[in-house]
Amino acid sequence: MYALKMAKDIPELKAVSITDGVYGILSDIDARKQIAELSNKASADELTKIDFLISLTERLLRQVES
């Protein structure tokens, strides 16, 4: 993540991406574990906010459609 923030232009960003692709390989199990841990980090408050935003978006879409 640090390298991505420090990239100043497209060539540097590509270099980081290529390096990550070669050396930063996760096994399927590791990738699934990381994804599962991300979903566990969401607090109840964050989930409530997400539910509220989804509800609000649905209402706005209905208004636009009618």
A tleap script that builds the chain and sets N, CA, C and O, in Angstrom:
source leaprc.protein.ff14SB
mol = sequence {
  NMET TYR ALA LEU LYS MET ALA LYS ASP ILE
  PRO GLU LEU LYS ALA VAL SER ILE THR ASP
  GLY VAL TYR GLY ILE LEU SER ASP ILE ASP
  ALA ARG LYS GLN ILE ALA GLU LEU SER ASN
  LYS ALA SER ALA ASP GLU LEU THR LYS ILE
  ASP PHE LEU ILE SER LEU THR GLU ARG LEU
  LEU ARG GLN VAL GLU CSER
}
set mol.1.N position { 0.817 -1.185 0.000 }
set mol.1.CA position { 0.000 0.000 0.000 }
set mol.1.C position { 0.872 1.265 0.000 }
set mol.1.O position { 0.563 2.249 -0.672 }
set mol.2.N position { 1.957 1.215 0.761 }
set mol.2.CA position { 2.873 2.346 0.820 }
set mol.2.C position { 3.401 2.674 -0.574 }
set mol.2.O position { 3.458 3.838 -0.970 }
set mol.3.N position { 3.784 1.638 -1.309 }
set mol.3.CA position { 4.340 1.860 -2.651 }
set mol.3.C position { 3.302 2.489 -3.570 }
set mol.3.O position { 3.643 3.346 -4.386 }
set mol.4.N position { 2.053 2.084 -3.453 }
set mol.4.CA position { 1.014 2.674 -4.292 }
set mol.4.C position { 0.821 4.153 -3.980 }
set mol.4.O position { 0.617 4.963 -4.885 }
set mol.5.N position { 0.886 4.499 -2.707 }
set mol.5.CA position { 0.743 5.905 -2.318 }
set mol.5.C position { 1.918 6.744 -2.775 }
set mol.5.O position { 1.765 7.934 -3.051 }
set mol.6.N position { 3.092 6.130 -2.857 }
set mol.6.CA position { 4.298 6.867 -3.207 }
set mol.6.C position { 4.511 6.989 -4.717 }
set mol.6.O position { 5.327 7.796 -5.164 }
set mol.7.N position { 3.788 6.196 -5.501 }
set mol.7.CA position { 3.952 6.263 -6.963 }
set mol.7.C position { 3.531 7.650 -7.447 }
set mol.7.O position { 2.445 8.132 -7.124 }
set mol.8.N position { 4.403 8.274 -8.221 }
set mol.8.CA position { 4.154 9.640 -8.674 }
set mol.8.C position { 3.556 9.727 -10.064 }
set mol.8.O position { 2.989 10.754 -10.436 }
set mol.9.N position { 3.679 8.653 -10.836 }
set mol.9.CA position { 3.153 8.682 -12.192 }
set mol.9.C position { 2.803 7.252 -12.637 }
set mol.9.O position { 3.008 6.293 -11.894 }
set mol.10.N position { 2.284 7.132 -13.837 }
set mol.10.CA position { 1.836 5.837 -14.355 }
set mol.10.C position { 2.967 4.814 -14.441 }
set mol.10.O position { 2.766 3.669 -14.037 }
set mol.11.N position { 4.148 5.177 -14.949 }
set mol.11.CA position { 5.229 4.179 -14.998 }
set mol.11.C position { 5.584 3.629 -13.607 }
set mol.11.O position { 5.826 2.431 -13.458 }
set mol.12.N position { 5.616 4.495 -12.600 }
set mol.12.CA position { 5.906 4.009 -11.255 }
set mol.12.C position { 4.780 3.108 -10.742 }
set mol.12.O position { 5.035 2.092 -10.097 }
set mol.13.N position { 3.550 3.485 -11.031 }
set mol.13.CA position { 2.402 2.668 -10.630 }
set mol.13.C position { 2.449 1.302 -11.302 }
set mol.13.O position { 2.157 0.288 -10.668 }
set mol.14.N position { 2.816 1.269 -12.586 }
set mol.14.CA position { 2.946 -0.008 -13.289 }
set mol.14.C position { 4.056 -0.859 -12.689 }
set mol.14.O position { 3.914 -2.076 -12.570 }
set mol.15.N position { 5.147 -0.228 -12.317 }
set mol.15.CA position { 6.262 -0.966 -11.714 }
set mol.15.C position { 5.824 -1.608 -10.405 }
set mol.15.O position { 6.170 -2.757 -10.131 }
set mol.16.N position { 5.073 -0.883 -9.602 }
set mol.16.CA position { 4.560 -1.434 -8.340 }
set mol.16.C position { 3.616 -2.587 -8.630 }
set mol.16.O position { 3.680 -3.627 -7.974 }
set mol.17.N position { 2.747 -2.410 -9.602 }
set mol.17.CA position { 1.773 -3.440 -9.955 }
set mol.17.C position { 2.461 -4.716 -10.441 }
set mol.17.O position { 2.082 -5.821 -10.053 }
set mol.18.N position { 3.464 -4.555 -11.284 }
set mol.18.CA position { 4.197 -5.717 -11.803 }
set mol.18.C position { 4.933 -6.426 -10.673 }
set mol.18.O position { 4.908 -7.653 -10.580 }
set mol.19.N position { 5.585 -5.649 -9.819 }
set mol.19.CA position { 6.304 -6.238 -8.686 }
set mol.19.C position { 5.350 -7.000 -7.780 }
set mol.19.O position { 5.654 -8.107 -7.338 }
set mol.20.N position { 4.205 -6.407 -7.507 }
set mol.20.CA position { 3.209 -7.076 -6.671 }
set mol.20.C position { 2.710 -8.354 -7.335 }
set mol.20.O position { 2.497 -9.364 -6.664 }
set mol.21.N position { 2.527 -8.312 -8.643 }
set mol.21.CA position { 2.068 -9.492 -9.362 }
set mol.21.C position { 3.058 -10.644 -9.314 }
set mol.21.O position { 2.664 -11.810 -9.310 }
set mol.22.N position { 4.342 -10.316 -9.278 }
set mol.22.CA position { 5.378 -11.350 -9.256 }
set mol.22.C position { 5.637 -11.848 -7.839 }
set mol.22.O position { 5.704 -13.055 -7.605 }
set mol.23.N position { 5.783 -10.921 -6.895 }
set mol.23.CA position { 6.220 -11.299 -5.548 }
set mol.23.C position { 5.096 -11.344 -4.516 }
set mol.23.O position { 5.271 -11.915 -3.440 }
set mol.24.N position { 3.968 -10.761 -4.824 }
set mol.24.CA position { 2.895 -10.674 -3.845 }
set mol.24.C position { 1.789 -11.684 -4.071 }
set mol.24.O position { 0.617 -11.379 -3.848 }
set mol.25.N position { 2.139 -12.864 -4.503 }
set mol.25.CA position { 1.123 -13.865 -4.841 }
set mol.25.C position { 0.585 -14.510 -3.567 }
set mol.25.O position { 1.347 -15.007 -2.738 }
set mol.26.N position { -0.742 -14.495 -3.426 }
set mol.26.CA position { -1.418 -15.164 -2.325 }
set mol.26.C position { -2.024 -16.462 -2.841 }
set mol.26.O position { -2.493 -16.536 -3.976 }
set mol.27.N position { -2.005 -17.456 -2.010 }
set mol.27.CA position { -2.694 -18.680 -2.389 }
set mol.27.C position { -4.195 -18.428 -2.335 }
set mol.27.O position { -4.632 -17.451 -1.726 }
set mol.28.N position { -4.985 -19.285 -2.956 }
set mol.28.CA position { -6.436 -19.134 -2.924 }
set mol.28.C position { -6.953 -19.128 -1.490 }
set mol.28.O position { -7.871 -18.378 -1.158 }
set mol.29.N position { -6.368 -19.957 -0.651 }
set mol.29.CA position { -6.795 -20.034 0.748 }
set mol.29.C position { -6.489 -18.720 1.460 }
set mol.29.O position { -7.328 -18.203 2.198 }
set mol.30.N position { -5.287 -18.178 1.241 }
set mol.30.CA position { -4.928 -16.906 1.868 }
set mol.30.C position { -5.853 -15.780 1.400 }
set mol.30.O position { -6.292 -14.957 2.204 }
set mol.31.N position { -6.145 -15.747 0.106 }
set mol.31.CA position { -7.025 -14.710 -0.435 }
set mol.31.C position { -8.414 -14.811 0.176 }
set mol.31.O position { -8.993 -13.796 0.561 }
set mol.32.N position { -8.954 -16.013 0.269 }
set mol.32.CA position { -10.283 -16.194 0.871 }
set mol.32.C position { -10.273 -15.771 2.339 }
set mol.32.O position { -11.227 -15.161 2.820 }
set mol.33.N position { -9.198 -16.095 3.044 }
set mol.33.CA position { -9.086 -15.730 4.456 }
set mol.33.C position { -9.075 -14.208 4.605 }
set mol.33.O position { -9.745 -13.668 5.485 }
set mol.34.N position { -8.325 -13.519 3.755 }
set mol.34.CA position { -8.259 -12.061 3.824 }
set mol.34.C position { -9.616 -11.436 3.535 }
set mol.34.O position { -10.012 -10.481 4.203 }
set mol.35.N position { -10.331 -11.960 2.549 }
set mol.35.CA position { -11.657 -11.437 2.213 }
set mol.35.C position { -12.618 -11.655 3.371 }
set mol.35.O position { -13.390 -10.760 3.714 }
set mol.36.N position { -12.577 -12.838 3.977 }
set mol.36.CA position { -13.447 -13.132 5.121 }
set mol.36.C position { -13.144 -12.193 6.277 }
set mol.36.O position { -14.065 -11.714 6.939 }
set mol.37.N position { -11.872 -11.922 6.531 }
set mol.37.CA position { -11.501 -11.012 7.618 }
set mol.37.C position { -11.970 -9.590 7.352 }
set mol.37.O position { -12.336 -8.877 8.286 }
set mol.38.N position { -11.966 -9.170 6.101 }
set mol.38.CA position { -12.472 -7.840 5.776 }
set mol.38.C position { -13.941 -7.711 6.137 }
set mol.38.O position { -14.367 -6.695 6.689 }
set mol.39.N position { -14.714 -8.742 5.825 }
set mol.39.CA position { -16.144 -8.676 6.123 }
set mol.39.C position { -16.394 -8.697 7.617 }
set mol.39.O position { -17.399 -8.149 8.069 }
set mol.40.N position { -15.519 -9.307 8.401 }
set mol.40.CA position { -15.686 -9.351 9.852 }
set mol.40.C position { -15.325 -8.029 10.514 }
set mol.40.O position { -15.702 -7.802 11.663 }
set mol.41.N position { -14.616 -7.163 9.832 }
set mol.41.CA position { -14.178 -5.903 10.419 }
set mol.41.C position { -15.276 -4.850 10.436 }
set mol.41.O position { -15.163 -3.846 11.138 }
set mol.42.N position { -16.324 -5.070 9.677 }
set mol.42.CA position { -17.407 -4.092 9.634 }
set mol.42.C position { -18.177 -4.132 10.953 }
set mol.42.O position { -18.669 -5.186 11.360 }
set mol.43.N position { -18.279 -2.991 11.612 }
set mol.43.CA position { -18.998 -2.929 12.882 }
set mol.43.C position { -20.498 -2.841 12.623 }
set mol.43.O position { -20.934 -2.594 11.499 }
set mol.44.N position { -21.267 -3.042 13.667 }
set mol.44.CA position { -22.726 -2.948 13.555 }
set mol.44.C position { -23.132 -1.555 13.111 }
set mol.44.O position { -24.074 -1.397 12.335 }
set mol.45.N position { -22.420 -0.532 13.606 }
set mol.45.CA position { -22.720 0.842 13.216 }
set mol.45.C position { -22.494 1.053 11.727 }
set mol.45.O position { -23.305 1.692 11.057 }
set mol.46.N position { -21.388 0.515 11.205 }
set mol.46.CA position { -21.099 0.638 9.774 }
set mol.46.C position { -22.165 -0.072 8.947 }
set mol.46.O position { -22.599 0.437 7.914 }
set mol.47.N position { -22.585 -1.251 9.406 }
set mol.47.CA position { -23.616 -1.992 8.679 }
set mol.47.C position { -24.935 -1.231 8.683 }
set mol.47.O position { -25.657 -1.234 7.686 }
set mol.48.N position { -25.254 -0.578 9.797 }
set mol.48.CA position { -26.472 0.232 9.868 }
set mol.48.C position { -26.392 1.375 8.867 }
set mol.48.O position { -27.371 1.671 8.181 }
set mol.49.N position { -25.229 2.021 8.781 }
set mol.49.CA position { -25.052 3.109 7.821 }
set mol.49.C position { -25.189 2.604 6.392 }
set mol.49.O position { -25.800 3.262 5.549 }
set mol.50.N position { -24.626 1.448 6.127 }
set mol.50.CA position { -24.718 0.868 4.784 }
set mol.50.C position { -26.165 0.552 4.448 }
set mol.50.O position { -26.624 0.853 3.346 }
set mol.51.N position { -26.897 -0.058 5.393 }
set mol.51.CA position { -28.314 -0.359 5.173 }
set mol.51.C position { -29.112 0.909 4.915 }
set mol.51.O position { -29.983 0.933 4.046 }
set mol.52.N position { -28.813 1.974 5.676 }
set mol.52.CA position { -29.495 3.250 5.476 }
set mol.52.C position { -29.216 3.805 4.084 }
set mol.52.O position { -30.131 4.272 3.405 }
set mol.53.N position { -27.956 3.755 3.658 }
set mol.53.CA position { -27.601 4.267 2.328 }
set mol.53.C position { -28.259 3.459 1.220 }
set mol.53.O position { -28.688 4.018 0.211 }
set mol.54.N position { -28.339 2.156 1.402 }
set mol.54.CA position { -29.004 1.317 0.407 }
set mol.54.C position { -30.477 1.689 0.320 }
set mol.54.O position { -31.022 1.836 -0.774 }
set mol.55.N position { -31.116 1.839 1.468 }
set mol.55.CA position { -32.526 2.210 1.506 }
set mol.55.C position { -32.758 3.567 0.848 }
set mol.55.O position { -33.690 3.737 0.063 }
set mol.56.N position { -31.906 4.522 1.176 }
set mol.56.CA position { -32.017 5.854 0.601 }
set mol.56.C position { -31.828 5.823 -0.912 }
set mol.56.O position { -32.566 6.477 -1.649 }
set mol.57.N position { -30.854 5.074 -1.364 }
set mol.57.CA position { -30.602 4.952 -2.801 }
set mol.57.C position { -31.788 4.326 -3.515 }
set mol.57.O position { -32.174 4.780 -4.592 }
set mol.58.N position { -32.364 3.299 -2.933 }
set mol.58.CA position { -33.535 2.651 -3.536 }
set mol.58.C position { -34.701 3.628 -3.637 }
set mol.58.O position { -35.389 3.674 -4.657 }
set mol.59.N position { -34.926 4.416 -2.574 }
set mol.59.CA position { -36.013 5.401 -2.615 }
set mol.59.C position { -35.770 6.452 -3.685 }
set mol.59.O position { -36.693 6.826 -4.408 }
set mol.60.N position { -34.537 6.930 -3.793 }
set mol.60.CA position { -34.214 7.928 -4.812 }
set mol.60.C position { -34.400 7.368 -6.213 }
set mol.60.O position { -34.903 8.062 -7.096 }
set mol.61.N position { -34.002 6.122 -6.427 }
set mol.61.CA position { -34.172 5.506 -7.740 }
set mol.61.C position { -35.643 5.369 -8.097 }
set mol.61.O position { -36.037 5.591 -9.242 }
set mol.62.N position { -36.462 4.998 -7.102 }
set mol.62.CA position { -37.907 4.901 -7.362 }
set mol.62.C position { -38.488 6.251 -7.745 }
set mol.62.O position { -39.342 6.332 -8.628 }
set mol.63.N position { -38.029 7.314 -7.085 }
set mol.63.CA position { -38.519 8.649 -7.393 }
set mol.63.C position { -38.103 9.077 -8.801 }
set mol.63.O position { -38.885 9.694 -9.524 }
set mol.64.N position { -36.897 8.753 -9.174 }
set mol.64.CA position { -36.409 9.117 -10.509 }
set mol.64.C position { -37.170 8.348 -11.581 }
set mol.64.O position { -37.477 8.896 -12.640 }
set mol.65.N position { -37.472 7.093 -11.313 }
set mol.65.CA position { -38.155 6.256 -12.293 }
set mol.65.C position { -39.616 6.664 -12.495 }
set mol.65.O position { -40.181 6.422 -13.561 }
set mol.66.N position { -40.233 7.281 -11.480 }
set mol.66.CA position { -41.656 7.648 -11.618 }
set mol.66.C position { -41.862 9.059 -12.063 }
set mol.66.O position { -43.002 9.496 -12.218 }
savepdb mol mol.pdb
quit
